[in-house]
Amino acid sequence: TSSHTRVGILNNPSSKIREDNTAVARGILAAFLTQNNSNLKSFLSKLSKEETAKSLAAGTKIVKFLIPGMDGDTFEKKYNTLGLDLIKTHQMFCQEVLKLLPGQMAVISNGR
């Protein structure tokens, strides 16, 4: 959030939700819950790169991608305890309320 923009993320995966295929989604959620805006923006830019996703899928620990200034301990604790239920809830909301197909993307805007 800023005086100009507010951003939120909802996950709408197209595949079965498992620990091994949700590293990026859990990283994003953990960052939103634990970091300040400037660190969040930089971390999300790094996390959204395709090579980062491939590296995480290959087994690299997410803490390798933390940026200087992040509260790494708080992030790691939240990341490790963030269950899959939150992502499943996002998926259900996207498909039942927003009527999105599995994996379908959308941008929702609500101006002031």
PyMOL commands that place a pseudoatom at each C-alpha (Angstrom):
pseudoatom trace, name=CA, resn=THR, resi=1, chain=A, elem=C, hetatm=0, pos=[0.000, 0.000, 0.000]
pseudoatom trace, name=CA, resn=SER, resi=2, chain=A, elem=C, hetatm=0, pos=[1.043, 3.560, -0.626]
pseudoatom trace, name=CA, resn=SER, resi=3, chain=A, elem=C, hetatm=0, pos=[-0.763, 6.837, -0.992]
pseudoatom trace, name=CA, resn=HIS, resi=4, chain=A, elem=C, hetatm=0, pos=[-1.227, 5.976, -4.676]
pseudoatom trace, name=CA, resn=THR, resi=5, chain=A, elem=C, hetatm=0, pos=[-1.543, 2.214, -5.010]
pseudoatom trace, name=CA, resn=ARG, resi=6, chain=A, elem=C, hetatm=0, pos=[-2.622, -0.802, -3.016]
pseudoatom trace, name=CA, resn=VAL, resi=7, chain=A, elem=C, hetatm=0, pos=[-1.711, -4.297, -4.215]
pseudoatom trace, name=CA, resn=GLY, resi=8, chain=A, elem=C, hetatm=0, pos=[-2.925, -7.685, -3.101]
pseudoatom trace, name=CA, resn=ILE, resi=9, chain=A, elem=C, hetatm=0, pos=[-2.394, -11.199, -4.393]
pseudoatom trace, name=CA, resn=LEU, resi=10, chain=A, elem=C, hetatm=0, pos=[-4.821, -14.099, -4.720]
pseudoatom trace, name=CA, resn=ASN, resi=11, chain=A, elem=C, hetatm=0, pos=[-3.518, -17.487, -5.797]
pseudoatom trace, name=CA, resn=ASN, resi=12, chain=A, elem=C, hetatm=0, pos=[-5.498, -19.475, -8.353]
pseudoatom trace, name=CA, resn=PRO, resi=13, chain=A, elem=C, hetatm=0, pos=[-3.328, -22.503, -9.140]
pseudoatom trace, name=CA, resn=SER, resi=14, chain=A, elem=C, hetatm=0, pos=[-4.195, -24.833, -11.976]
pseudoatom trace, name=CA, resn=SER, resi=15, chain=A, elem=C, hetatm=0, pos=[-2.641, -27.924, -10.405]
pseudoatom trace, name=CA, resn=LYS, resi=16, chain=A, elem=C, hetatm=0, pos=[-3.039, -29.789, -7.142]
pseudoatom trace, name=CA, resn=ILE, resi=17, chain=A, elem=C, hetatm=0, pos=[-1.674, -27.707, -4.267]
pseudoatom trace, name=CA, resn=ARG, resi=18, chain=A, elem=C, hetatm=0, pos=[1.407, -29.291, -2.644]
pseudoatom trace, name=CA, resn=GLU, resi=19, chain=A, elem=C, hetatm=0, pos=[4.387, -28.047, -0.639]
pseudoatom trace, name=CA, resn=ASP, resi=20, chain=A, elem=C, hetatm=0, pos=[6.766, -28.625, -3.558]
pseudoatom trace, name=CA, resn=ASN, resi=21, chain=A, elem=C, hetatm=0, pos=[4.802, -26.586, -6.092]
pseudoatom trace, name=CA, resn=THR, resi=22, chain=A, elem=C, hetatm=0, pos=[3.837, -23.604, -3.931]
pseudoatom trace, name=CA, resn=ALA, resi=23, chain=A, elem=C, hetatm=0, pos=[7.234, -22.163, -2.962]
pseudoatom trace, name=CA, resn=VAL, resi=24, chain=A, elem=C, hetatm=0, pos=[6.749, -18.934, -4.926]
pseudoatom trace, name=CA, resn=ALA, resi=25, chain=A, elem=C, hetatm=0, pos=[3.154, -18.460, -3.743]
pseudoatom trace, name=CA, resn=ARG, resi=26, chain=A, elem=C, hetatm=0, pos=[4.106, -19.092, -0.111]
pseudoatom trace, name=CA, resn=GLY, resi=27, chain=A, elem=C, hetatm=0, pos=[7.116, -16.785, -0.481]
pseudoatom trace, name=CA, resn=ILE, resi=28, chain=A, elem=C, hetatm=0, pos=[4.907, -13.994, -1.788]
pseudoatom trace, name=CA, resn=LEU, resi=29, chain=A, elem=C, hetatm=0, pos=[2.361, -14.442, 0.990]
pseudoatom trace, name=CA, resn=ALA, resi=30, chain=A, elem=C, hetatm=0, pos=[5.042, -14.624, 3.689]
pseudoatom trace, name=CA, resn=ALA, resi=31, chain=A, elem=C, hetatm=0, pos=[6.673, -11.468, 2.326]
pseudoatom trace, name=CA, resn=PHE, resi=32, chain=A, elem=C, hetatm=0, pos=[3.365, -9.585, 2.268]
pseudoatom trace, name=CA, resn=LEU, resi=33, chain=A, elem=C, hetatm=0, pos=[2.785, -10.576, 5.893]
pseudoatom trace, name=CA, resn=THR, resi=34, chain=A, elem=C, hetatm=0, pos=[6.258, -9.766, 7.241]
pseudoatom trace, name=CA, resn=GLN, resi=35, chain=A, elem=C, hetatm=0, pos=[8.080, -7.112, 5.215]
pseudoatom trace, name=CA, resn=ASN, resi=36, chain=A, elem=C, hetatm=0, pos=[7.882, -3.354, 4.729]
pseudoatom trace, name=CA, resn=ASN, resi=37, chain=A, elem=C, hetatm=0, pos=[6.929, -1.881, 1.358]
pseudoatom trace, name=CA, resn=SER, resi=38, chain=A, elem=C, hetatm=0, pos=[10.399, -1.124, 0.002]
pseudoatom trace, name=CA, resn=ASN, resi=39, chain=A, elem=C, hetatm=0, pos=[11.765, -4.581, 0.832]
pseudoatom trace, name=CA, resn=LEU, resi=40, chain=A, elem=C, hetatm=0, pos=[8.577, -6.218, -0.392]
pseudoatom trace, name=CA, resn=LYS, resi=41, chain=A, elem=C, hetatm=0, pos=[8.787, -4.604, -3.822]
pseudoatom trace, name=CA, resn=SER, resi=42, chain=A, elem=C, hetatm=0, pos=[12.422, -5.622, -4.328]
pseudoatom trace, name=CA, resn=PHE, resi=43, chain=A, elem=C, hetatm=0, pos=[11.859, -9.167, -3.083]
pseudoatom trace, name=CA, resn=LEU, resi=44, chain=A, elem=C, hetatm=0, pos=[8.776, -9.671, -5.257]
pseudoatom trace, name=CA, resn=SER, resi=45, chain=A, elem=C, hetatm=0, pos=[10.710, -8.490, -8.297]
pseudoatom trace, name=CA, resn=LYS, resi=46, chain=A, elem=C, hetatm=0, pos=[13.386, -11.072, -7.552]
pseudoatom trace, name=CA, resn=LEU, resi=47, chain=A, elem=C, hetatm=0, pos=[10.882, -13.815, -6.740]
pseudoatom trace, name=CA, resn=SER, resi=48, chain=A, elem=C, hetatm=0, pos=[8.867, -13.257, -9.922]
pseudoatom trace, name=CA, resn=LYS, resi=49, chain=A, elem=C, hetatm=0, pos=[11.765, -14.107, -12.233]
pseudoatom trace, name=CA, resn=GLU, resi=50, chain=A, elem=C, hetatm=0, pos=[11.481, -17.381, -14.097]
pseudoatom trace, name=CA, resn=GLU, resi=51, chain=A, elem=C, hetatm=0, pos=[14.985, -18.488, -13.115]
pseudoatom trace, name=CA, resn=THR, resi=52, chain=A, elem=C, hetatm=0, pos=[14.079, -18.021, -9.434]
pseudoatom trace, name=CA, resn=ALA, resi=53, chain=A, elem=C, hetatm=0, pos=[10.987, -20.213, -9.825]
pseudoatom trace, name=CA, resn=LYS, resi=54, chain=A, elem=C, hetatm=0, pos=[13.039, -22.877, -11.605]
pseudoatom trace, name=CA, resn=SER, resi=55, chain=A, elem=C, hetatm=0, pos=[15.688, -22.773, -8.898]
pseudoatom trace, name=CA, resn=LEU, resi=56, chain=A, elem=C, hetatm=0, pos=[13.072, -23.133, -6.146]
pseudoatom trace, name=CA, resn=ALA, resi=57, chain=A, elem=C, hetatm=0, pos=[11.461, -26.040, -8.023]
pseudoatom trace, name=CA, resn=ALA, resi=58, chain=A, elem=C, hetatm=0, pos=[14.883, -27.687, -8.185]
pseudoatom trace, name=CA, resn=GLY, resi=59, chain=A, elem=C, hetatm=0, pos=[15.167, -27.524, -4.396]
pseudoatom trace, name=CA, resn=THR, resi=60, chain=A, elem=C, hetatm=0, pos=[16.967, -24.259, -3.642]
pseudoatom trace, name=CA, resn=LYS, resi=61, chain=A, elem=C, hetatm=0, pos=[15.891, -22.854, -0.277]
pseudoatom trace, name=CA, resn=ILE, resi=62, chain=A, elem=C, hetatm=0, pos=[13.938, -19.603, -0.514]
pseudoatom trace, name=CA, resn=VAL, resi=63, chain=A, elem=C, hetatm=0, pos=[16.197, -17.882, 2.043]
pseudoatom trace, name=CA, resn=LYS, resi=64, chain=A, elem=C, hetatm=0, pos=[18.871, -17.768, -0.669]
pseudoatom trace, name=CA, resn=PHE, resi=65, chain=A, elem=C, hetatm=0, pos=[16.748, -15.135, -2.447]
pseudoatom trace, name=CA, resn=LEU, resi=66, chain=A, elem=C, hetatm=0, pos=[16.234, -12.773, 0.490]
pseudoatom trace, name=CA, resn=ILE, resi=67, chain=A, elem=C, hetatm=0, pos=[17.452, -9.250, -0.133]
pseudoatom trace, name=CA, resn=PRO, resi=68, chain=A, elem=C, hetatm=0, pos=[19.490, -7.045, 2.211]
pseudoatom trace, name=CA, resn=GLY, resi=69, chain=A, elem=C, hetatm=0, pos=[17.266, -5.239, 4.688]
pseudoatom trace, name=CA, resn=MET, resi=70, chain=A, elem=C, hetatm=0, pos=[14.621, -7.949, 4.879]
pseudoatom trace, name=CA, resn=ASP, resi=71, chain=A, elem=C, hetatm=0, pos=[13.733, -9.354, 8.271]
pseudoatom trace, name=CA, resn=GLY, resi=72, chain=A, elem=C, hetatm=0, pos=[14.924, -12.820, 7.323]
pseudoatom trace, name=CA, resn=ASP, resi=73, chain=A, elem=C, hetatm=0, pos=[14.110, -14.559, 10.607]
pseudoatom trace, name=CA, resn=THR, resi=74, chain=A, elem=C, hetatm=0, pos=[10.511, -13.321, 10.634]
pseudoatom trace, name=CA, resn=PHE, resi=75, chain=A, elem=C, hetatm=0, pos=[10.100, -14.133, 6.947]
pseudoatom trace, name=CA, resn=GLU, resi=76, chain=A, elem=C, hetatm=0, pos=[11.534, -17.637, 7.312]
pseudoatom trace, name=CA, resn=LYS, resi=77, chain=A, elem=C, hetatm=0, pos=[9.372, -18.436, 10.338]
pseudoatom trace, name=CA, resn=LYS, resi=78, chain=A, elem=C, hetatm=0, pos=[6.209, -17.303, 8.519]
pseudoatom trace, name=CA, resn=TYR, resi=79, chain=A, elem=C, hetatm=0, pos=[7.210, -19.110, 5.307]
pseudoatom trace, name=CA, resn=ASN, resi=80, chain=A, elem=C, hetatm=0, pos=[7.839, -22.370, 7.169]
pseudoatom trace, name=CA, resn=THR, resi=81, chain=A, elem=C, hetatm=0, pos=[4.581, -22.220, 9.119]
pseudoatom trace, name=CA, resn=LEU, resi=82, chain=A, elem=C, hetatm=0, pos=[2.331, -20.952, 6.329]
pseudoatom trace, name=CA, resn=GLY, resi=83, chain=A, elem=C, hetatm=0, pos=[0.126, -23.911, 5.557]
pseudoatom trace, name=CA, resn=LEU, resi=84, chain=A, elem=C, hetatm=0, pos=[-1.450, -24.797, 2.257]
pseudoatom trace, name=CA, resn=ASP, resi=85, chain=A, elem=C, hetatm=0, pos=[-4.938, -23.997, 3.558]
pseudoatom trace, name=CA, resn=LEU, resi=86, chain=A, elem=C, hetatm=0, pos=[-4.522, -20.296, 2.792]
pseudoatom trace, name=CA, resn=ILE, resi=87, chain=A, elem=C, hetatm=0, pos=[-3.651, -21.034, -0.838]
pseudoatom trace, name=CA, resn=LYS, resi=88, chain=A, elem=C, hetatm=0, pos=[-6.593, -23.450, -1.048]
pseudoatom trace, name=CA, resn=THR, resi=89, chain=A, elem=C, hetatm=0, pos=[-8.863, -20.711, 0.329]
pseudoatom trace, name=CA, resn=HIS, resi=90, chain=A, elem=C, hetatm=0, pos=[-7.557, -18.300, -2.316]
pseudoatom trace, name=CA, resn=GLN, resi=91, chain=A, elem=C, hetatm=0, pos=[-8.187, -20.910, -5.002]
pseudoatom trace, name=CA, resn=MET, resi=92, chain=A, elem=C, hetatm=0, pos=[-11.733, -21.507, -3.781]
pseudoatom trace, name=CA, resn=PHE, resi=93, chain=A, elem=C, hetatm=0, pos=[-12.487, -17.764, -3.688]
pseudoatom trace, name=CA, resn=CYS, resi=94, chain=A, elem=C, hetatm=0, pos=[-11.105, -17.264, -7.204]
pseudoatom trace, name=CA, resn=GLN, resi=95, chain=A, elem=C, hetatm=0, pos=[-13.131, -20.095, -8.645]
pseudoatom trace, name=CA, resn=GLU, resi=96, chain=A, elem=C, hetatm=0, pos=[-16.370, -19.867, -6.635]
pseudoatom trace, name=CA, resn=VAL, resi=97, chain=A, elem=C, hetatm=0, pos=[-16.749, -16.110, -6.155]
pseudoatom trace, name=CA, resn=LEU, resi=98, chain=A, elem=C, hetatm=0, pos=[-14.774, -14.574, -9.020]
pseudoatom trace, name=CA, resn=LYS, resi=99, chain=A, elem=C, hetatm=0, pos=[-15.758, -17.419, -11.392]
pseudoatom trace, name=CA, resn=LEU, resi=100, chain=A, elem=C, hetatm=0, pos=[-12.207, -17.872, -12.695]
pseudoatom trace, name=CA, resn=LEU, resi=101, chain=A, elem=C, hetatm=0, pos=[-11.115, -21.130, -14.248]
pseudoatom trace, name=CA, resn=PRO, resi=102, chain=A, elem=C, hetatm=0, pos=[-8.217, -22.963, -12.533]
pseudoatom trace, name=CA, resn=GLY, resi=103, chain=A, elem=C, hetatm=0, pos=[-5.027, -21.059, -13.330]
pseudoatom trace, name=CA, resn=GLN, resi=104, chain=A, elem=C, hetatm=0, pos=[-6.851, -18.159, -14.985]
pseudoatom trace, name=CA, resn=MET, resi=105, chain=A, elem=C, hetatm=0, pos=[-5.409, -14.731, -14.201]
pseudoatom trace, name=CA, resn=ALA, resi=106, chain=A, elem=C, hetatm=0, pos=[-7.312, -11.522, -13.593]
pseudoatom trace, name=CA, resn=VAL, resi=107, chain=A, elem=C, hetatm=0, pos=[-6.757, -7.983, -12.415]
pseudoatom trace, name=CA, resn=ILE, resi=108, chain=A, elem=C, hetatm=0, pos=[-9.345, -6.574, -10.064]
pseudoatom trace, name=CA, resn=SER, resi=109, chain=A, elem=C, hetatm=0, pos=[-9.446, -2.853, -9.439]
pseudoatom trace, name=CA, resn=ASN, resi=110, chain=A, elem=C, hetatm=0, pos=[-11.370, -0.918, -6.854]
pseudoatom trace, name=CA, resn=GLY, resi=111, chain=A, elem=C, hetatm=0, pos=[-10.527, 2.794, -6.931]
pseudoatom trace, name=CA, resn=ARG, resi=112, chain=A, elem=C, hetatm=0, pos=[-11.114, 5.180, -4.088]
for i in range(1, 112): cmd.bond("trace and resi %d" % i, "trace and resi %d" % (i + 1))
show_as sticks, trace
zoom trace
